[in-house]
Structures are given as C-alpha cells and as structure tokens.
Amino acid sequence: AVKDNQFELTLKLIRENSSARDQYVNPPINFRGDPSGQSFPTMARVGGATIIILPIEKFYQF
C-alpha cells in the first residue's frame, strides 16, 4: 500500500523504471507448423507496468 503523500513519487519511480520496449524473443513453440521443431526469434513488446488503484468501482471486460 502506498500512502497518499507518497503516491506521486511512487508513480514517478515506476514510470522511470518500467518502460515497455520492443525486443526479440524466442517463442516456446513453433507457430509455423514446421516439423523440424525450430522456432525463430519474434519481435514482441515486453516490460511496462500496469497500475490499479483500489477500490475499483466498476470494471468491464468483453
């Protein structure tokens, strides 16, 4: 839990240290269906942060 007087500082620290970036990753499976079982690096968006402030009054997901 973050106290009200520390909220802005906390957001600043998260923003500075949790940026999303593009990076090559090796998928755990072969998406092409190639019987050789080889997988090739794929560009993916990694990192970042999600901040949820409680209590949540409403949440919708479709």
N, C-alpha and C positions, 0 to 999 in steps of 0.2 A: 504494500500500500504506500502511496505517495501522499505526503501531507500537502495541503493547498499551497503553502508558501514555497514548496519545492517543485511544483508542477512545471513551471516554465523551464527551470534548469534541467529537469528530467527530460523534457521534450527536446531541448537543445542537445543534450548528450546522446540521445537516441538518434536524432537526425544526423549528427556528425559521425556516428559510428556504425550506422546500419543502412548505408546506401545500397540500393539494388544495382546490379550490373549485369552485363551480358558476358557469358563465359561458356567455353566449350566443355561439355560433359559427355561421358560415355554412358549411353542408356544401358540398363541392366539386361535388356532383351533385344533381339534383332527385329526391328519393325518392318523390314523389307521382306521377310519370309524366306530369306536366303538359307538354304540347308547347311551352309558352311558354319553357321552359328556366329559369324563375325558381326560385330556392331561397330559403327563408325561414330566418331565424335559429332555431337549435335549442338548447335548454339541454343542456349537456354538462358532465361532471366533468372538470376539467383540472388539471394540475400534480401535485404529490406526488412521492414518491421511493420507489424500491424498493432495498433494501439486501440484498446477497447476501454471505454470509460464507463464504469458501472455506477448506478444501476441502469440497465438498459430498459427503456420504457416500451420500445417496440422494435421488433426485428422481423423482417420479411425475407424469405429466400424462395425463389421459384425455380 
